[in-house]
Amino acid sequence: MVDKSRIPPAQRQVQDFPILHIGDIPKFDVKTSDLRIEGMVNNSLLLTWEEFLKLPRNISINDFHCVTG
């Protein structure tokens, strides 16, 4: 249960966060998909899905407030 004092005016708590997108959702294949970090970075990086899963993780729980209420 959420502390109601944490919910700003004109906002509401939701249990089912909507996922909005335009167009089809691309298929994800763990064998062929990769993560590329490039552009304005000091070191470009290419990770396979397996390498990505081995990265350290951090759990952070935060409030998220939407402009639509």
C-alpha positions as CSV (number, residue, x, y, z in Angstrom):
1,M,0.0,0.0,0.0
2,V,1.3,3.4,-0.9
3,D,1.5,6.3,1.5
4,K,-1.2,8.6,0.1
5,S,0.8,11.7,1.1
6,R,3.4,10.8,-1.5
7,I,1.0,11.1,-4.4
8,P,1.0,14.7,-5.7
9,P,-2.2,16.6,-6.5
10,A,-3.9,15.5,-9.7
11,Q,-2.0,12.2,-9.7
12,R,-3.3,8.8,-8.9
13,Q,-1.8,5.4,-8.1
14,V,-2.1,2.8,-10.8
15,Q,-1.5,-1.0,-10.7
16,D,-1.2,-1.6,-14.5
17,F,1.2,0.9,-16.1
18,P,0.3,1.2,-19.8
19,I,3.0,0.6,-22.4
20,L,2.5,3.0,-25.3
21,H,4.2,2.6,-28.6
22,I,3.9,3.3,-32.3
23,G,4.1,0.4,-34.7
24,D,5.0,-3.3,-34.2
25,I,7.1,-4.5,-31.3
26,P,10.3,-6.0,-32.8
27,K,11.0,-9.7,-32.1
28,F,13.8,-10.2,-29.5
29,D,16.1,-13.2,-30.1
30,V,18.6,-13.7,-27.3
31,K,21.0,-15.5,-29.7
32,T,21.3,-12.6,-32.2
33,S,20.4,-9.5,-30.3
34,D,23.1,-7.2,-28.9
35,L,23.5,-3.9,-27.1
36,R,25.7,-1.3,-28.7
37,I,26.9,1.8,-26.9
38,E,28.4,4.2,-29.3
39,G,28.4,7.8,-30.4
40,M,29.5,10.5,-28.0
41,V,31.2,8.1,-25.6
42,N,34.8,7.6,-24.7
43,N,34.7,3.9,-25.5
44,S,32.2,2.2,-27.7
45,L,30.9,-1.1,-26.4
46,L,29.2,-4.1,-27.9
47,L,27.6,-6.7,-25.6
48,T,25.8,-9.9,-26.3
49,W,22.6,-10.7,-24.3
50,E,24.6,-13.1,-22.1
51,E,27.3,-10.5,-21.5
52,F,24.6,-7.9,-20.7
53,L,23.0,-10.2,-18.1
54,K,26.4,-10.6,-16.3
55,L,26.7,-6.9,-15.7
56,P,26.3,-5.7,-12.0
57,R,22.8,-4.8,-11.1
58,N,21.3,-2.2,-8.8
59,I,17.7,-2.1,-7.6
60,S,16.2,1.4,-7.2
61,I,12.6,2.0,-6.2
62,N,11.3,5.4,-7.1
63,D,8.1,7.3,-7.6
64,F,7.1,8.0,-11.2
65,H,4.7,10.8,-12.0
66,C,3.1,11.1,-15.4
67,V,2.1,14.3,-17.1
68,T,-1.3,12.8,-17.9
69,G,-2.1,12.2,-14.3
